[in-house]
């Protein structure tokens, strides 16, 4: 079992423990996410690829491993998974750049005035 797979297994074990302590919360979470990942205007594969990109951006290793596996189970090719990675990288770079040209330059202007 790979390290990523073992972390997903550990999460599943620990969420089961939490469910024993806070069943309403865990069941509500599972119900909510279950509905979110059903086919709708977007198909399940597309939703898994979106979740993968968000997992990468959030630096969530467990979710990254899980959503790669789920995307593959929903029919995503390696090329589609890797393209989702590229989109997440573009978003991450764009996020840094947009904050740099707004917040940082605003801070530089404020520093000039002090």
GIZIRA-V600425 format. One record per run of one state. SS is the DSSP state (alpha for helix, beta for strand, coil for the rest). FROM is the first residue (numbers start at 1). TO is the last residue. If there is no record, write none. Layout:
ss->SS from->FROM to->TO
ss->SS from->FROM to->TO
//
This chain:
ss->coil from->1 to->2
ss->alpha from->3 to->21
ss->coil from->22 to->22
ss->alpha from->23 to->36
ss->coil from->37 to->43
ss->alpha from->44 to->57
ss->coil from->58 to->60
ss->alpha from->61 to->73
ss->coil from->74 to->77
ss->alpha from->78 to->112
ss->coil from->113 to->114
//
